[in-house]
Amino acid sequence: MNVGVLSVDRGAIEHILDMSGTLTFIANTTVSSEVAAQVMSLEVVDGQPVNEGQLLLVFDETKIRETANQALANLQKDEATLTFNKTEWEKNFELLKTGSVSQTQFDQKLSSYQNSVAQVEADKAALAKAREDLKKTKVISPIKGMLSNRFVEKGDWMSEGGKLFLISDYSRIYLEAFLSDIEVGRLDVGKVLKEGVDGEVSVDSYPGKIFKGKLSYIQPVASQARLFQIRIYLDNPDMLLLQGMFARGRVVVKTIPGVLRVPVGALMEQIRTNETNTVFLVDRDNKAQLTRVKIGTTDPRYAQVLEGLKEGEMVVVQGKEILNVGQPLKVTELPSPQKSVASSDKEPSEKPVETKQLFEAPPPATARPISAVGYR
């Protein structure tokens, strides 16, 4: 009977925290109009990469320039009025001392002068705003990124504050997920906030591909659902990952090194921590022996061996479902269980080896069935 086997070895057991959520670009900047004007030309198209400072749009400056010219004319007129009213006020100030004018006449001159001063200041502000608006008729990109959305067309009349473009910085992206307080308690929050914790992210769009990142943000305040937002940040220079993609993340929250372990694929029964289970052991005569084993803590790849197995012994991983006790075996050593990208476990015994064809036709129905008899 051909079977696939793996050896009982010593290595690390990893406690994994799994999560899922949505990918979001590191920055989504909304570019808005700073002037009220008509769109004269669009210099970019949807989906175009843009650089910081690149020209995006040009407004028609005709009305703004007319406003600036009118403000300049008003200023010049009101400055002349101010000069006259100031002279009148100064003249009446001297006349008031000699009693040649009444206090009421003097107050009228003073009021006219003060109004002229205020009007000139208002004209200066209006002129300054019009000149500043002229500089804002050319809209430039505030960041480097991708033009994700465009809200205007040529000829549209935009009011001040109207949305023009959405520019996304795709160079970095993060997985946004939500954890319960119990799950957050499994993390080293201090390490997460100070230096980050290695993590990995996968998306259905790229089967089998793993993206490395760092969990470096935990929301300090829970949502109304009593969940805490976390973020795993990833580099995304080629824009393989897009905002809105569903993604799965995982983080190694604890590593227990140097434990005797058996692949979970060898266990015959439902896995329960600190309880017994069964495996098919390959004995010295290359025969299958059903063996009791007590397991401790587990991770997705391995279970800790507390009793029943020794380091170096071989257990059946593939083909165990159709084995019988004492059945002769033709063994093929399999690659070690796939390691998590976030793992720091580097046991040399986990180097992959070539996998061969494992199965042949099942044994005849007359073969002795598995039973409690034959436990080692």
RONU-107116 format. One record per atom (N, C-alpha, C): x, y, z. Coordinates in steps of 0.001 Angstrom, whole numbers, plus 500000, padded with zeros to 6 digits. Layout:
REM RONU-107116
XYZ;...
REM end
This chain:
REM RONU-107116
500850498805500000;500000500000500000;500884501244500000;500731502094498997;501495503341498933;500868504391499842;501691505016500662;501220506070501571;502242507197501603;501767508383501969;502646509534502183;502881509727503658;504129509920504044;504474509999505460;505264511271505753;505242511639507019;506074512715507549;506637512270508882;507751512862509266;508398512446510501;507945513314511669;507965512717512859;507767513469514105;509073514218514375;508994515539514546;510226516310514723;510064517325515835;511115518089516028;511060519196516991;511089520516516223;510268521415516641;510180522709515972;509220523615516706;508773524625516030;507928525640516656;506453525352516421;505655525692517405;504194525729517280;503792527205517274;503031527585516249;502638528992516100;501153529160516423;500859530174517236;499467530541517472;499106531650516488;498121531381515647;497768532260514535;496471533006514837;496446534296514487;495213535081514555;494782535379513123;493641534818512741;493106535029511396;492089536154511410;491989536860510278;491039537970510150;490688538146508680;489656538888508419;489282539201507040;488685540597507007;488763541225505842;488252542578505726;488426543108504316;488523544416504210;488555545106502928;489856545885502773;490390545915501554;491603546674501274;491256548134500971;492098549048501479;491892550480501286;493224551132500974;493253552022499977;494478552749499660;494889553630500838;496187553892500945;496717554671502051;496203556100502031;495893556628500839;495372557993500726;494389558082499572;493257558725499832;492272559040498805;491947560519498953;492573561330498116;492485562776498252;491447563341497286;490493564084497832;489494564754497011;489992566148496658;490108566425495370;490522567748494895;489258568552494616;489123569710495267;487932570546495142;488275571887494520;487254572538493975;487436573857493373;487609574919494464;488569575801494265;488785576905495200;488207578215494682;487604578157493486;487002579350492901;485646578963492295;484812579954492060;483557579764491338;483801580176489890;483832579202488989;484166579497487593;483728578332486713;483834578541485401;483475577521484427;484718576749483997;484578575420483846;485689574571483433;485988574828481951;487214575270481676;487604575560480309;488255574348479645;489082573603480393;489740572429479802;490099571422480880;490042570138480507;490492569041481356;491808568515480803;492812568395481668;494151568008481227;494477566547481535;493544565807482143;493790564408482503;492555563598482162;492735562267482135;491624561355481866;491505560371483032;490368559720483118;490125558757484196;491175557649484172;491651557281485370;492613556189485491;494039556554485167;494304557816484921;495661558241484534;496540558423485764;497782557920485723;498717558232486810;499074559724486780;499149560334487927;499495561754488010;500602561942489036;501393562989488830;502458563342489759;502045564539490594;502679564683491721;502417565851492562;502796567119491787;501876568093491748;502116569337491029;501691569315489576;501181568174489088;500768568078487683;499450568826487458;499337569499486300;498134570252485950;496988569284485661;495836569532486319;494671568669486154;493557569336485356;493351570628485593;492180571310485045;492463572807484973;491839573477483998;491960574928483860;490562575540483832;490356576537484691;489094577275484711;489179578497483788;488029578917483271;487937580167482521;488095581321483511;489105582158483296;489399583225484253;488761584558483862;487919584595482833;487366585866482342;486620586600483444;485666585956484079;484864586623485103;485707586988486324;486662586141486656;487517586440487809;488387587658487507;488896587745486292;489708588907485916;488851590183485904;487596590072485440;486704591224485491;486473591665486936;486315590706487815;486135591020489237;487372591710489791;488558591244489380;489803591875489848;489918593299489333;489590593510488058;489662594866487491;488677595800488187;487463595298488467;486467596114489155;486921596452490565;487538595480491225;488037595725492578;489150596770492571;490007596738491555;491075597728491448;490497599120491213;489467599235490333;488839600536490075;488161601070491327;487478600197492062;486829600630493304;487856601119494312;488988600453494360;490032600859495300;490574602234494950;490838602439493681;491362603743493273;490371604865493557;489079604612493294;488055605624493575;487951605908495065;487917604862495850;487740605040497291;488983605621497957;490167605368497383;491373606010497919;491316607524497704;490767607950496559;490612609390496311;489626610006497307;488529609285497557;487552609752498539;488172609819499928;488988608849500232;489655608834501543;490567610044501688;491298610364500654;492197611522500719;491410612810500979;490283612985500306;489455614173500490;488887614226501907;488315613104502371;487696613079503699;488727613271504802;489936612788504573;490983613000505575;491334614481505676;491436615133504521;491747616572504516;490650617361505225;489377617019504954;488256617687505588;488267617493507099;488569616269507499;488601615995508948;489708616779509630;490905616810509039;492023617549509633;491718619050509712;491084619609508648;490733621025508638;489718621331509736;488691620513509874;487665620739510885;488193620508512296;489222619695512410;489836619490513732;490421620795514268;491088621561513383;491650622842513784;490545623879514030;489516623833513188;488406624784513361;487642624525514649;487559623244515055;486854622919516295;487550623546517489;488864623645517418;489614624238518538;489277625713518727;488996626408517641;488688627850517724;487188628114517838;486382627057517775;484939627222517884;484274627626516597;484985627510515465;484419627929514171;483420626916513636;483492625649514077;482523624623513688;481979623977514948;480770623462514808;480164622782515961;480718621369516099;480457620788517264;480888619413517504;480189618452516548;478942618755516214;478191617890515295;478817617895513912;479208619074513435;479855619141512123;481183618391512119;481915618541513185;483202617835513282;482990616316513291;481981615854514040;481710614417514119;481314613845512762;480594614636511976;480226614176510635;481457613978509762;482408614932509834;483650614797509059;484468613595509517;484501613407510834;485260612263511374;484639610955510915;483302610872510936;482615609658510512;482870609367509028;482833610406508194;483099610213506766;484508609701506542;485460610234507291;486851609787507168;487005608326507591;486412607954508711;486521606574509206;485851605589508242;484700605983507663;484036605117506679;484900604917505446;485603605995505041;486475605895503868;487642604958504135;488193605018505344;489293604106505714;488824602657505633;487636602396506194;487111601032506181;486834600560504760;486305601458503917;485989601076502546;487243600749501748;488303601508501951;489568601236501264;490118599871501675;490035599555502970;490516598247503428;489696597119502803;488390597325502694;487535596311502066;487886596146500585;488173597263499910;488557597196498496;489874596454498314;490813596683499226;492099595993499154;491905594485499322;491014594087500256;490759592661500484;490104592030499263;489155592762498662;488486592227497471;489449592071496306;490354593036496154;491342592953495080;492320591805495318;492737591652496574;493669590573496904;493042589210496641;491750589061496998;491064587784496757;490932587517495260;490586588534494498;490437588339493048;491761587949492409;492846588578492852;494163588217492316;494563586808492729;494197586440493962;494511585087494422;493682584060493654;492426584399493373;491572583496492604;492122583267491201;492757584280490640;493364584123489315;494444583051489325;495143582934490459;496184581904490574;495584580515490711;494307580440491154;493670579155491415;492858578650490231;492942579334489115;492212578861487933;492907577671487285;494139577402487684;494859576200487238;494942575257488426;494276574119488316;494197573147489412;495302572113489243;496103571914490277;497209570953490215;496989569842491234;497646568721491009;497496567560491887;498303567763493171;497679567550494332;498412567712495594;499282566510495958;499039565348495318;499805564136495635;500109563368494355;501012562398494481;501272561454493395;500343560265493556;499732559834492457;498842558688492552;498123558414491253;496932557871491392;496102557503490252;494799558289490312;494370558811489155;493105559537489090;491968558506489162;491420558338490352;490417557289490585;489031557686490107;488716558987490214;487367559412489848;487399560862489390;486529561180488455;486403562554487949;484940562959488062;484705564136488652;483342564576488932;482889565718488021;483705566145487064;483369567306486225;483554566974484749;482918567810483929;483099567763482492;483457569169482002;484037569229480849;484347570525480250;483056571326480073;483099572593480491;481939573462480378;481107573540481636;481328572644482592;480579572701483856;480905573979484617;479885574517485278;480097575662486163;480250575133487582;481401575415488189;481690574899489526;481598576017490550;480967575709491653;480956576642492771;482181576389493641;482517577325494472;483664577169495364;483415576000496312;484357575075496377;484218573885497217;483666572685496486;483279572824495210;482754571691494450;483819570644494170;483444569358494216;484398568270494005;484781568163492532;486092567992492286;486612567882490922;487145566475490625;488069565992491461;488725564710491216;488926563965492539;489088562646492419;489566561817493529;490876561180493085;491945561434493826;493264560892493502;493679559932494612;494045558724494214;494397557681495178;495893557398495133;496499557369496310;497893556947496435;497889555434496614;498204554714495545;498126553250495557;499439552603495992;500481553383496254;501793552813496562;501774551987497841;500848552322498739;500658551522499954;499156551295500130;498838550183500724;497439549816500936;497354549100502271;496183549076502864;496066548366504138;494783547538504172;494890546410504880;493731545574505157;493073546103506413;491816546486506278;491043546948507424;490146545805507884;490355545369509123;489558544283509686;489123544681511096;488220543893511667;487693544199512995;487813542963513878;488343543178515087;488582542094516029;487798542334517315;487443541248517978;486810541347519285;487864541686520343;487405542038521536;488353542354522601;489182541127522988;488589539932522864;489340538713523175;490470538513522170;490183538757520891;491211538605519856;492298539661520003;491912540893520315;492910541948520543;493799541578521723;493212540921522734;493984540511523908;495068539510523592;494976538823522451;496019537868522061;497224538571521450;497068539845521085;498158540597520456;499010541297521504;500275541498521186;501157542348521987;500933543781521513;499985544469522146;499567545785521672;500732546763521661;501577546705522681;502731547604522745;503654547426521552;503918546181521186;504788545907520033;504113546335518743;502802546096518632;502072546497517425;502212547995517193;502008548791518239;502027550242518092;503442550797517955;504413550130518553;505780550655518544;506536550294517270;506495549034516863;507296548603515709;506516547766514698;505306547381515048;504509546575514145;504809545090514273;503868544281513835;503999542821513874;503836542296512450;504738541397512046;504675540839510694;503358540104510469;502813540290509282;501575539618508917;501583539282507446;500566538571507016;500444538207505609;498998538406505189;498814538708503911;497486538972503363;497340538192502061;496178537636501850;495880536948500600;494531537440500072;494392537413498740;493137537801498095;492766536741497065;491476536608496836;491004535592495892;491457535885494469;491771537148494175;492182537513492817;493506536862492419;494347536543493400;495661535947493133;495799534672493974;495191533582493543;495229532333494329;496661531891494588;496941531574495828;498252531068496209;499295532133496441;499009533381496125;499991534452496297;499793535115497662;500886535305498367;500867535897499697;501575537240499656;500962538249500253;501539539586500340;501952539850501788;503218540247501961;503736540510503306;503425541931503737;503168542099505005;502882543425505527;503137543485507025;502684544577507641;502853544755509082;501548545239509704;501160544582510776;500062545061511593;500622546125512523;500212547385512312;500800548474513096;499761549464513605;498493549102513500;497452550014514001;496342549217514665;495981549629515870;494812549103516576;494002550303517047;492762550360516658;491907551472517069;491741551454518588;492010552566519262;491945552566520732;490530552548521284;489538552863520456;488147552918520909;487326551935520091;486541551109520765;485733550112520066;484554550773519366;484065550085518337;482866550541517640;481638550231518491;480462550634518011;479238550341518740;478987548845518847;479558548082517918;479441546620517967;480510545990518859;481267546850519582;482339546387520486;483451545652519739;483757546142518559;484861545601517776;485916546674517569;487170546243517465;488296547155517317;488863547043515904;489011548189515245;489580548185513899;491088547982513979;491605547109513115;493053546927512994;493430547098511528;494707547390511286;495162547567509911;496496546855509699;496563546086508618;497827545505508163;498250546289506922;499370546998507019;499842547845505915;500767547036505005;500598547263503678;501395546538502681;501894547505501621;503089547234501104;503569547972499929;502835547461498699;502515548380497781;501718548024496607;502218548782495371;503530548702495074;504090549540494000;503522549237492620;503122547992492369;502613547611491047;501094547658490962;500444548133492014;498989548257492072;498287546927491766;498875545831492275;498201544547492142;496961544511493030;497071545154494177;495961545191495120;495164546472494912;493848546348494884;492980547483494605;492026547720495767;491661548967495933;490740549322497007;489402548621496812;488886548078497912;487606547394497883;487708545892497762;488902545362497448;489071543916497373;488853543286498752;488185542134498765;488078541350499994;489397540618500213;489891540635501428;491195540029501714;491152539299503049;492039538341503168;492212537601504419;493611537861504959;493697538049506251;494989538295506881;495244537311508009;496517537146508317;496877536318509468;498149536849510085;498216536722511395;499358537206512168;499735536129513168;501031535862513299;501518534948514331;501595535726515641;500769535354516604;500726536098517863;501631535485518934;502002534213518750;502878533571519735;503567532396519083;504841532200519391;505611531073518875;506211530315520053;505937529004520107;506518528140521150;507587527291520479;508863527558520726;509932526850519994;510279525503520631;510866524627519798;511508523409520293;510596522361520886;509351522279520421;508447521272520970;508429520047520051;508175518879520642;507980517664519855;506610517786519198;506555517562517884;505312517855517169;505057516823516076;503771516697515752;503332515798514702;502447516599513754;502524516349512435;501631517074511516;500162516782511829;499329517817511815;497915517618512129;497246516723511091;497818516669509884;497257515798508855;497355514329509186;498175513967510187;498319512564510571;497281512136511594;496599513085512228;495653512765513298;494359512210512715;493875511130513322;492705510427512801;491401510967513357;491421511601514510;490195512010515187;490116513534515256;488964514012515716;488805515448515911;489839515951516900;490441517086516590;491550517587517408;491006518315518634;491429517858519798;491100518519521057;492383518675521868;492654519891522289;493883520175523024;493923519391524331;495100518830524617;495361518080525854;494497516822525982;494115516248524826;493401514972524838;494096514008523886;493703512727523986;494344511712523142;493737511701521742;494546511210520805;494139511066519421;494821509818518896;494653509518517633;495287508336517061;495992508682515762;497088507983515494;497819508124514236;498223506724513771;498479506612512471;499092505388511946;500599505599511916;501306504771512694;502760504818512779;503361503764511853;504444504121511178;505163503156510347;506218502479511223;506068501155511463;507012500477512361;508277500067511601;509148499352512262;510443498988511666;510287498057510465;509189497328510424;508947496413509310;508131497066508198;508008498411508274;507208499154507294;505761498674507256;505222498465508437;503825498099508567;503081499171509358;501771499266509133;500957500286509788;500562499839511183;500810500682512173;500424500418513550;499609501606514071;498380501308514506;497516502352515047;497986502700516448;498296503942516676;498981504351517902;498234505493518578;498106505380519894;497519506441520700;498572507511520977;498146508770520896;499068509876521144;498308510970521873;498935511561522876;498324512690523595;498923513977523044;498050514883522645;498526516133522040;498262517322522964;499105518341522794;498943519581523558;498417520697522675;499124521797522656;498700522939521848;498887522647520365;498147523339519521;498198523093518083;498272524413517320;498666524303516055;498532525410515109;498003524801513804;497835525575512742;497260524983511522;498086523867510904;499370523748511277;500230522735510653;500576521577511567;500801521852512855;501343520853513768;500553520803515071;500673519632515720;500157519447517076;501310519031517981;501339519582519167;502382519224520128;502142517810520649;503223517026520711;503139515647521217;503546515638522686;502617515208523529;502918515082524957;503289513645525318;502628512680524687;502902511263524951;502614510450523685;503314509326523533;502948508346522520;503849508281521298;504657509308521015;505524509295519847;506913509797520230;507890509406519412;509267509846519616;509748510596518380;510734511427518584;511306512187517480;511900511234516447;511630511503515170;512161510689514086;511221509610513606;510205509264514384;509251508254513938;508409508807512795;507975507891511906;507229508294510720;505748507993510916;504909508969510553;503461508793510660;502842508978509275;501722508315509041;501047508373507743;500170509622507686;500326510389506624;499550511610506423;498569511439505267;499007510811504188;498138510594503028;497937509097502837;496654508714502730;496315507309502584;495898506651503875;495893507385504975;495605506779506288;494154506331506405;493244506949505630;491820506649505767;491465505237505330;492299504608504518;491974503270503995;492972502219504462;493688502530505547;494690501583506066;494060500611507045;494737499491507217;494399498511508230;495628498264509099;495390497881510314;496490497606511238;497324496439510715;498646496614510708;499561495574510260;499743495502508770;499106496371508026;499205496332506571;500589496790506114;501241496051505209;502559496475504688;502435497788503919;503450498601504037;503401499931503449;504599500175502538;504334500925501478;505395501493500653;505331503003500856;506338503552501532;506231504933502018;506928505903501067;506343507085500991;506941508202500267;506944509409501194;508122509959501450;508194511110502349;507674512351501625;506799513083502293;506153514258501728;506879515541502138;506607516648501423;507132517944501873;506510518309503219;507226519062504007;506699519526505282;505502520423505046;504571520482505991;503408521377505846;503846522802505548;503073523464504670;503439524814504220;503540525761505398;504611526519505398;504871527455506489;504156528768506253;503647529358507324;503067530698507246;504147531700506906;503854532658506008;504824533686505644;505215534521506852;504261534706507770;504548535514508956;505374534767509976;505662533475509723;506361532653510686;507835532994510766;508390532804511954;509832532936512138;510484531571512328;509689530499512204;510188529131512378;511020528742511178;512288528383511395;513201528058510293;513839526691510490;513043525733510961;513605524425511236;514132523790509950;515382523304509936;515943522714508722;515228521450508295;514540520781509242;513860519543508891;512651519780508006;512297521064507774;511094521365507010;511398521658505549;512570521268505047;512869521465503635;512003520533502806;511374521060501737;510485520207500939;511255519148500164;510604518021499951;511177516968499125;510176516637498040;510626515887497047;509776515564495912;508623514662496348;507435514962495846;506252514158496137;505998513204494982;505715511935495293;505471510930494264;504019510452494333;503625509627493350;502282509046493360;502123508188494607;501002508377495340;500899507766496653;499936506584496724;498884506619495896;497783505695496142;497701504610495070;497186503470495508;496824502408494593;495435501922494976;494925500922494333;493570500458494635;493451500066496094;492294500307496732;492128499958498143;492195498446498343;492500498006499553;492615496568499835;491263495885499689;491243494562499462;489971493838499324;489153493910500597;487854493686500459;486939493837501587;487217492830502690;487972491761502409;488251490739503418;489328491168504383;489998492321504092;491067492777504988;490485493102506342;491316492912507406;490866493150508772;490600494623509002;489410495031509473;489094496451509666;489839497041510848;489886498384510832;490514499093511965;489698498868513206;490341498588514305;489654498441515597;490587498863516702;490101498833517887;490936499191519038;492057498188519218;491856496961518733;492904495936518832;494038496339517888;495231496332518369;496371496688517544;496972498026517946;496399498720518903;497040499926519420;498381499548520018;499359500390519752;500688500125520323;500670500498521778;
REM end
